[in-house]
Amino acid sequence: QVQVAESGGRLVHPGGSLRLSCAASGFDSDYYAFGWFRQAPGKGREGVGCTSVGVGKGFSWYPDSAEGRFAISRDKDKNTVYLQIDNLKPEDTGVYYCAAAQAGYGCYRSRTTPSDYDTWGQGTQVTVSS
């Protein structure tokens, strides 16, 4: 069964850092694009970054609002994708989701498209508060 599961969310003070994990099972994550999304209380789901795969070398995309504070990485041996968030702000509070899409879909050089992702996790709560 193809699944992804997020973990690592917790309460963090402003200015702190956090690494969220997205463990893939039932498929080789090295051949899929991954996106990270978050949903703040009372707001819609927004993309905070994605990583693609492709011939030669993949790429990562982040929205301008990420301000260089978000970074996605992969661990092939653990079949896991990570989202590192630095200098956390209260507005980063929300439920963070990872999602997987087939290679060539979901993650593009100028955006990420949620409807392209067909495998979603249950989310992990991140709360940034003093």
Disulfide bonds with the S-S distance in Angstrom:
Cys22-Cys98 1.95
Cys50-Cys107 2.08
